Amino acid sequence: MYRTAVPLFLSGIVGRSLKGSKGAIVSDELAYARKASGLVRGLSMMDAFAVGFMNQGLTPSIWVVVTLGLGVFLGGNLIYACIISAVLAGIGFPLVWGILGGSMPRSGGEYVYNSRIIHPVYGIAQSFGDAAIWLMWLYVLAPLAVDPGLTMTFNYLGWTGAANWLTSASWHTFLIASVLNVVGFLFVVFGIKIFARVQKVVMFFGIGGCALIGVVLTITSRNSFMSKWNAAAAASTPRGPSYHGFIAQISTQAGQIMPTHTNWSATFGTMVAMSWLFAYAYSIAFIAGEVKRPDKSIIWANTFAILVPFVFMMWIGLVLYKTVGFQFLNATAWNDNNGNTLASMAGMPHGTNFIDLAVYALGSSAAWAKILAAIMGFSYVAFTVWWLALSYLAFPRILFAWGMDRMGPKWFTDINPRFASPVKNHILCLVLGQALLILYYTLLQNTLQNIVLTGMQVTSVFIPTAIAAIYFPYSKRAKGVWDSSPYKKWTFLGLPVIVWGAGVDLVYLGILLYYFIFNSAAKQFTGPSVILFVGVWVAGIVWYYAWSAYNKAKSGMDISSVTYGELPPE
């Protein structure tokens, strides 16, 4: 049987009485909104791994690594960036998120850890930022699933009319993005067991399509690729650029010669984009209260969710350099990242993202080639749509955790008995996500993009939680939890292992933050970005003190002095 993370007398449900500020006697049964969470521990280690792995994205994340990473940081080396990222993130993230999750196995994400270790206002403030992030991913990712996801897949099949319709009017894209948003909601709202079953199917198609890209690039030689590219260019109207002509034209348009060798500064910069493959398995924290044997499952699930993307990124990176060449790959990344504006590419059958390069390597218009290409394109769609589902998994559980601590209306904790799911929170997430999609296509005008959310995640989620992890063994507030942690005796050179993990984590995050703010990615770090980053924390602080005042007025005591001294009930 799993060893509980807190002693029974700290469980929060034993009927102990406390005296309020007005002398009233308040049972600590009333401290939490519910005596039991209502969530069920039905997920295996494989299910938890899948949650973390699917949030790494694989195919669309490799796209971001190549297009955004190399497109912004020309001369970056994918292999070196992958190895450095995997070493730092592979040590730091499993130790931080695995030990915290196994010590405090409750659903709701890092809010549970940060509020217990440091201070409840700290937990609410950073969690408010994370809640905003999960909502904003909906309006960023749903349109990407349509374009380039579906448009690319339809074009590979030869369905150019359907592909053109998707982008011929903004309301077309909005309509399909909205449909996919609802699909993501439906994958989750009926309970974690149905979610886990569907996740396995989506993961199968996602991994299969990405593996097919790797196989095609592996079996294609450099000469064969050049020949097929040149053949496609010759057959296009207007005539497209040859392999070498493309490099020359992009160099002219970019105002610099495309690099032929590794630039180390650019390599570290590429790690900003590569964080999509290595930093997002933390999503396992949101279902920690629903995982069997969390003391073992969570840390191993985090580890494997980083190792698998590492294997794929190394594979894809190596065969891209082998098949298309270092200089040509930089040129294609710059072109794709800057909107494919090269006039001579207008007649080419495909663009220049890394999936397009694999389709060029197929070099055939036969039906079998179209089907293989569509499978590769659908891999992008599968992972992107599942990202939407994961937003519907995470955001409602953040609200649920707040509600358990009475830091929100009691209905935040309502669990549908049939589905063992916070259905009301899911519906709220759907309404807010759809409202943001409407804003995205009207007032926002695409000003908040994925790189901004990446920076926000670093500052609002990863760094605050790493700081809490360092403090965990020494926190008086969390002493009972630490003393009962199955990892208390995990030490290295006299220090708790979680402290080492958090230190490595902060080194990795420091590299990301430096290149996000001070280097080539800094153009995304604008005034509105700063306002957003700070604003969500301020909103969280206001939320905490407002609910604290409400609870004190209602009960005559500071309930948070009870709830935040222990873990919420399971």
C-alpha positions in Angstrom: 0.0 0.0 0.0 1.2 3.5 -0.8 2.7 5.3 2.1 0.7 8.5 2.8 2.6 11.7 2.5 1.2 13.2 5.8 0.4 11.7 9.2 -3.2 11.0 10.0 -3.4 13.7 12.5 -2.6 16.2 9.7 -5.2 14.8 7.3 -7.6 17.7 7.9 -10.6 15.5 8.4 -10.4 14.3 12.0 -12.8 16.6 13.7 -10.3 18.6 15.7 -11.7 22.0 17.0 -10.1 25.3 16.8 -11.0 28.6 18.4 -11.7 31.5 16.1 -10.8 35.2 16.6 -14.2 35.9 18.1 -14.1 32.9 20.5 -16.2 30.7 18.2 -15.3 27.0 18.1 -14.7 25.9 14.5 -14.2 22.2 13.6 -11.4 21.8 11.2 -13.8 19.5 9.3 -15.1 22.9 8.1 -11.6 24.2 7.2 -11.6 22.5 3.8 -14.6 22.7 1.4 -14.9 18.9 1.3 -14.0 16.0 3.6 -12.7 14.0 0.5 -11.7 15.2 -2.9 -14.0 12.9 -4.8 -11.2 12.2 -7.3 -10.2 8.6 -7.9 -6.7 7.1 -8.0 -7.2 5.2 -11.3 -4.2 6.2 -13.4 -1.2 4.0 -13.9 2.4 5.1 -14.3 1.9 4.7 -18.1 -1.1 7.0 -18.0 0.9 9.6 -16.0 3.8 9.3 -18.5 1.4 9.9 -21.4 0.0 13.1 -19.7 3.6 14.4 -19.4 4.8 13.2 -22.8 1.8 14.4 -24.7 2.3 17.9 -23.2 5.8 17.9 -24.7 4.1 17.8 -28.1 6.8 16.0 -30.0 5.9 16.8 -33.7 4.7 20.4 -33.3 7.5 20.9 -30.7 10.2 19.7 -33.1 8.6 22.1 -35.6 9.1 24.9 -33.1 12.6 23.8 -32.4 13.6 23.9 -36.0 11.5 26.8 -37.3 11.6 29.1 -34.3 14.8 27.9 -32.8 17.0 27.9 -35.9 15.0 30.6 -37.6 15.7 33.1 -34.8 19.1 31.8 -33.7 20.8 31.1 -37.0 23.8 28.7 -36.6 22.4 27.0 -33.6 23.2 23.3 -33.4 20.2 21.0 -32.8 22.3 18.1 -31.5 24.3 20.1 -28.9 21.2 22.0 -27.8 19.3 18.7 -27.4 22.0 17.1 -25.3 22.5 20.1 -23.0 18.7 20.5 -22.6 18.1 16.8 -21.9 20.9 16.7 -19.3 19.8 19.8 -17.4 16.0 19.3 -17.7 16.4 15.5 -17.4 18.0 15.9 -14.0 16.2 19.0 -12.7 12.6 18.5 -13.7 12.0 14.9 -12.6 13.6 15.5 -9.3 11.7 18.8 -8.6 8.3 17.8 -10.0 8.6 14.1 -9.1 9.6 14.6 -5.5 7.1 17.4 -4.9 4.4 15.4 -6.5 5.2 12.2 -4.7 5.4 14.0 -1.3 2.2 15.9 -1.9 0.1 13.7 -4.2 -2.9 16.0 -4.7 -4.4 17.1 -8.0 -4.1 20.8 -8.7 -0.6 21.4 -9.8 2.2 23.3 -8.2 -0.2 25.5 -6.3 -0.4 22.7 -3.7 3.4 22.6 -3.3 4.1 26.4 -3.3 1.3 27.3 -0.9 2.4 24.7 1.6 6.2 25.2 1.4 6.5 29.0 1.2 3.2 30.9 1.7 -0.4 30.6 0.5 -0.2 34.0 -1.2 2.8 32.9 -3.1 1.0 29.7 -4.2 -2.1 31.6 -5.3 -0.2 34.3 -7.1 2.0 32.0 -9.2 -0.9 29.6 -9.7 -3.0 32.5 -11.0 -0.4 32.9 -13.7 -0.4 29.2 -14.5 -4.2 29.2 -14.8 -4.0 32.2 -17.2 -1.4 30.3 -19.2 -3.5 27.2 -19.6 -6.4 29.3 -20.8 -4.3 31.3 -23.3 -2.8 28.2 -24.8 -6.3 27.4 -26.0 -6.4 30.5 -28.3 -2.8 30.0 -29.4 -3.0 26.3 -30.2 -6.5 25.8 -31.6 -5.7 28.1 -34.6 -2.4 26.3 -35.1 -4.2 22.9 -35.3 -6.1 24.4 -38.2 -3.2 26.3 -39.9 -0.7 24.9 -40.5 -2.0 21.5 -39.1 -5.1 20.7 -41.2 -4.1 22.9 -44.1 -0.8 21.1 -44.5 -2.4 17.7 -44.1 -5.1 18.5 -46.7 -2.4 19.8 -49.1 -0.4 16.6 -48.8 -3.5 14.6 -49.7 -4.1 16.9 -52.7 -7.2 18.4 -51.2 -6.1 21.9 -52.1 -9.7 23.2 -52.2 -10.4 22.2 -48.6 -7.0 23.6 -47.5 -7.6 26.9 -49.3 -11.1 27.2 -47.7 -9.7 26.9 -44.2 -7.6 30.1 -44.7 -9.7 31.9 -47.3 -11.6 33.8 -44.6 -10.8 34.4 -40.9 -14.2 33.1 -39.9 -13.5 29.8 -41.6 -10.4 29.3 -39.4 -12.2 30.5 -36.4 -15.1 28.1 -37.0 -12.8 25.0 -37.2 -10.6 26.2 -34.4 -13.8 26.5 -32.2 -14.9 23.0 -33.2 -11.4 21.6 -32.2 -11.7 23.6 -28.9 -15.0 21.8 -28.2 -13.4 18.5 -29.1 -10.6 19.1 -26.6 -13.2 19.7 -24.0 -15.1 16.5 -24.8 -12.0 14.4 -24.5 -11.7 15.4 -20.8 -15.1 16.3 -19.3 -16.4 12.7 -19.1 -13.8 11.6 -16.7 -10.2 10.7 -16.3 -10.7 7.0 -17.4 -12.2 8.0 -20.8 -9.5 10.6 -21.1 -6.8 8.0 -20.5 -8.2 5.6 -23.1 -8.5 8.3 -25.8 -5.0 9.6 -25.0 -3.5 6.2 -25.8 -5.1 6.3 -29.3 -4.0 9.9 -30.0 -0.5 9.1 -28.8 -0.3 6.1 -31.1 -1.0 8.2 -34.2 1.1 11.1 -33.0 4.2 9.0 -32.3 3.6 7.0 -35.5 3.6 10.0 -37.7 6.7 11.5 -36.1 8.5 8.2 -36.5 7.6 8.1 -40.1 9.2 11.5 -40.6 12.4 10.1 -39.1 12.3 7.0 -41.2 11.9 8.9 -44.5 14.7 11.3 -43.6 16.9 8.4 -42.5 16.6 6.4 -45.7 17.1 9.5 -48.0 20.6 10.5 -49.0 21.8 14.0 -49.4 22.1 13.6 -53.2 18.7 12.0 -53.4 17.1 14.9 -51.5 18.8 17.5 -53.6 17.7 15.7 -56.8 14.1 15.5 -55.6 14.1 19.2 -54.4 15.5 20.3 -57.8 12.9 18.2 -59.6 10.1 19.8 -57.6 11.5 23.2 -58.3 11.8 22.6 -62.1 8.2 21.3 -62.2 6.7 24.3 -60.4 5.2 27.4 -62.0 6.8 29.8 -61.6 10.0 27.8 -61.5 11.2 27.4 -57.9 14.8 27.8 -56.6 17.3 25.0 -56.9 18.8 23.6 -53.7 21.9 25.9 -53.9 19.8 28.8 -55.4 17.4 28.6 -52.4 20.3 29.1 -49.9 21.6 32.1 -51.9 18.2 33.7 -52.2 17.5 33.3 -48.4 20.9 34.7 -47.6 20.1 37.8 -49.7 16.7 38.2 -48.1 18.0 37.7 -44.5 20.9 40.1 -45.2 23.5 37.6 -44.1 25.2 34.4 -45.4 23.5 31.3 -44.0 25.9 29.8 -41.5 27.8 26.7 -42.4 29.0 25.7 -38.9 27.8 25.8 -35.2 27.5 29.1 -33.3 27.6 28.4 -29.6 25.6 31.4 -28.5 22.9 30.6 -31.0 22.9 27.0 -29.8 22.1 28.1 -26.3 19.4 30.4 -27.7 17.9 27.4 -29.6 17.3 25.9 -26.1 14.5 28.4 -25.6 12.4 26.8 -28.4 13.7 23.3 -27.3 12.1 23.8 -23.9 8.9 22.8 -25.5 10.3 19.2 -25.7 11.7 19.0 -22.2 10.0 21.4 -19.8 6.3 20.6 -20.0 6.0 17.1 -18.5 5.1 19.1 -15.3 1.5 18.7 -16.4 1.6 15.4 -14.5 1.3 17.5 -11.3 -2.3 18.3 -12.1 -3.4 14.7 -11.9 -1.1 13.6 -9.0 -4.1 12.9 -6.8 -5.4 10.4 -9.4 -2.3 8.4 -9.9 -1.7 5.0 -8.3 1.5 4.7 -6.3 2.4 8.4 -6.7 5.6 8.0 -4.7 7.1 5.9 -7.6 4.8 6.7 -10.6 5.2 10.5 -10.7 9.0 10.7 -10.7 9.4 7.9 -13.3 6.7 9.3 -15.5 8.4 12.7 -15.5 11.7 11.0 -16.3 10.4 8.9 -19.3 8.4 11.9 -20.6 11.8 13.7 -21.1 13.8 10.7 -22.3 11.4 9.8 -25.2 11.4 13.3 -26.7 15.2 13.4 -26.3 15.5 10.2 -28.4 13.2 11.6 -31.2 14.9 15.0 -31.2 18.3 13.5 -31.5 17.1 11.2 -34.3 15.3 13.9 -36.3 18.2 16.4 -35.8 20.9 13.9 -36.9 19.0 12.9 -40.1 18.1 16.4 -41.0 21.7 17.4 -41.0 22.6 14.2 -42.9 19.9 14.6 -45.5 19.3 18.3 -46.1 22.6 19.8 -44.8 23.4 22.3 -42.1 23.3 25.4 -44.3 20.2 24.4 -46.2 18.4 23.6 -42.9 19.1 27.1 -41.5 17.8 28.6 -44.7 14.6 26.6 -44.6 14.1 27.5 -40.9 14.6 31.2 -41.6 12.2 31.1 -44.5 9.5 29.3 -42.5 9.9 31.5 -39.4 9.6 34.6 -41.6 6.4 33.7 -43.3 7.6 31.9 -46.5 7.9 35.3 -48.3 10.4 34.2 -50.9 8.8 35.0 -54.2 10.4 32.2 -56.1 8.8 29.6 -53.7 5.3 30.6 -54.8 4.9 27.7 -57.2 6.6 25.0 -55.0 4.2 22.3 -53.8 5.1 22.6 -50.2 6.7 25.0 -47.7 10.0 24.6 -45.8 9.1 23.3 -42.4 10.7 20.0 -41.3 7.7 17.9 -42.2 7.7 19.5 -45.7 11.3 18.5 -46.0 10.4 14.9 -45.3 7.6 15.1 -47.9 10.1 16.5 -50.5 12.3 13.5 -49.6 9.4 11.2 -50.5 9.6 12.7 -54.0 6.5 11.1 -55.4 3.0 12.2 -56.3 1.6 8.6 -56.1 -1.3 7.8 -53.8 0.9 5.9 -51.4 3.2 9.0 -51.0 0.2 11.2 -50.4 -1.1 8.9 -47.6 2.4 8.7 -46.0 2.7 12.5 -46.1 -0.8 12.9 -44.6 0.1 10.6 -41.8 3.1 12.8 -41.1 1.0 15.9 -41.2 -1.7 14.4 -39.0 0.9 13.8 -36.3 1.1 17.6 -35.9 -2.7 17.9 -35.7 -2.9 15.0 -33.1 -0.5 16.5 -30.7 -1.8 20.0 -31.1 -5.4 19.0 -30.5 -4.3 17.0 -27.4 -2.7 20.1 -26.1 -6.2 21.6 -26.0 -7.4 18.6 -24.0 -4.6 19.0 -21.5 -5.6 22.6 -20.9 -9.1 21.2 -20.1 -7.3 18.8 -17.7 -5.2 21.4 -15.9 -7.2 24.5 -15.6 -10.2 22.9 -13.9 -8.0 21.1 -11.4 -6.3 24.4 -10.4 -9.7 25.8 -9.6 -10.5 22.6 -7.7 -7.4 22.9 -5.5 -8.2 26.6 -4.8 -11.8 25.6 -3.9 -10.6 22.8 -1.5 -8.7 25.5 0.5 -11.7 27.8 0.3 -9.9 30.2 -2.0 -12.8 30.3 -4.4 -16.5 29.5 -4.5 -17.4 26.1 -3.1 -18.7 24.9 -6.5 -15.1 24.8 -7.7 -14.9 21.6 -5.7 -18.0 20.0 -7.2 -17.2 16.5 -8.6 -19.7 14.8 -10.8 -20.3 11.4 -9.2 -20.8 9.6 -12.5 -17.6 10.8 -14.2 -15.5 11.7 -11.1 -14.7 14.9 -12.9 -15.1 18.6 -12.0 -17.6 19.2 -14.8 -18.6 22.7 -13.8 -14.9 23.8 -13.9 -14.6 22.2 -17.3 -17.6 24.1 -18.6 -16.1 27.4 -17.2 -12.9 26.6 -19.0 -14.7 26.1 -22.2 -16.6 29.4 -21.9 -13.4 31.3 -21.1 -11.4 29.6 -23.8 -14.0 30.3 -26.4 -14.2 33.9 -25.4 -10.4 34.2 -25.8 -10.6 32.6 -29.2 -13.1 35.3 -30.2 -10.8 38.0 -28.9 -7.9 36.4 -30.7 -9.6 36.8 -34.1 -10.9 40.3 -33.3 -9.2 42.6 -30.8 -5.9 40.8 -29.9 -4.7 40.6 -33.5 -2.3 37.7 -32.7 0.0 39.9 -30.4 0.4 37.2 -27.8 2.2 34.3 -29.3 3.7 31.0 -28.1 7.1 32.4 -27.2 5.5 34.9 -24.9 3.6 32.1 -23.1 6.9 30.1 -22.9 8.5 33.1 -21.1 5.5 33.5 -18.9 5.6 29.8 -17.9 9.3 30.1 -17.0 8.6 33.1 -14.7 5.3 32.1 -13.3 5.6 28.4 -12.9 9.0 26.8 -13.3 11.2 29.3 -11.4 8.8 29.8 -8.5 8.4 26.1 -8.0 12.2 25.4 -8.3 12.7 28.0 -5.5 10.0 26.2 -3.4 11.8 22.9 -4.0 15.1 24.2 -2.7 13.3 25.5 0.5 11.1 22.3 1.0 13.5 20.4 3.3 14.0 23.6 5.5 10.4 25.0 5.6 8.9 25.1 9.0 5.5 25.4 7.4 6.0 22.1 5.5 7.9 20.2 8.2 5.2 17.6 8.7 5.0 16.9 4.9 8.8 16.7 4.6 9.1 14.4 7.6 6.6 12.0 6.0 8.1 12.3 2.5 9.4 9.0 1.0 12.3 11.1 -0.4 13.5 12.6 2.9 16.5 10.3 3.1 17.5 10.9 -0.6 20.7 12.8 -0.1 23.8 13.5 -2.1 27.0 15.0 -0.6 25.0 15.9 2.5 22.2 17.8 0.8 18.7 16.6 0.0 18.5 15.4 -3.6 15.6 17.7 -4.3 17.9 20.7 -3.5 20.4 19.5 -6.1 17.6 18.9 -8.6 16.2 22.4 -8.1 19.7 23.9 -8.5 20.2 22.2 -11.8 16.7 23.3 -12.8 17.5 26.9 -12.0 20.6 26.8 -14.2 18.5 25.5 -17.1 15.8 28.1 -16.5 18.4 30.8 -16.2 19.7 30.0 -19.7 16.1 30.1 -21.1 15.3 33.4 -19.3 18.5 35.1 -20.4 18.0 34.3 -24.1 14.3 35.1 -23.9 14.8 38.6 -22.3 18.3 39.7 -23.4 19.0 38.1 -26.8 17.3 37.5 -30.1 14.0 36.4 -28.6 13.8 39.7 -26.7 11.8 41.3 -29.4 8.9 39.3 -28.0 9.5 40.7 -24.5 7.5 43.9 -25.0 5.6 46.2 -22.7 2.3 44.2 -23.0 4.3 41.1 -22.1 5.7 42.7 -18.9 2.2 43.9 -18.0 0.8 40.4 -18.5 3.6 38.7 -16.5 3.2 41.1 -13.5 -0.6 41.5 -13.8 -1.4 37.8 -13.3 0.6 37.8 -10.0 -1.1 41.0 -8.8 -4.5 39.5 -9.6 -3.6 36.4 -7.7 -2.6 38.4 -4.6 -5.8 40.3 -4.7 -7.8 37.1 -5.1 -6.1 35.5 -2.1 -6.7 38.4 0.3 -10.3 38.9 -0.9 -11.1 35.2 -0.2 -9.2 35.3 3.1 -11.2 38.3 4.2 -14.5 36.6 3.1 -13.7 33.3 5.0 -12.7 35.2 8.1 -15.8 37.3 8.1 -17.9 34.1 7.6 -16.3 31.9 10.2 -14.8 34.4 12.6 -11.4 32.9 12.2 -8.5 32.7 9.7 -9.2 29.4 8.0 -6.0 29.6 6.0 -4.0 29.1 9.2 -5.6 25.6 9.3 -5.8 24.6 5.7 -2.3 25.7 4.7 -0.6 23.9 7.6 -1.4 20.6 6.0 -2.5 18.8 2.8 -6.1 18.8 1.7 -7.9 15.5 2.1 -7.7 12.9 -0.6 
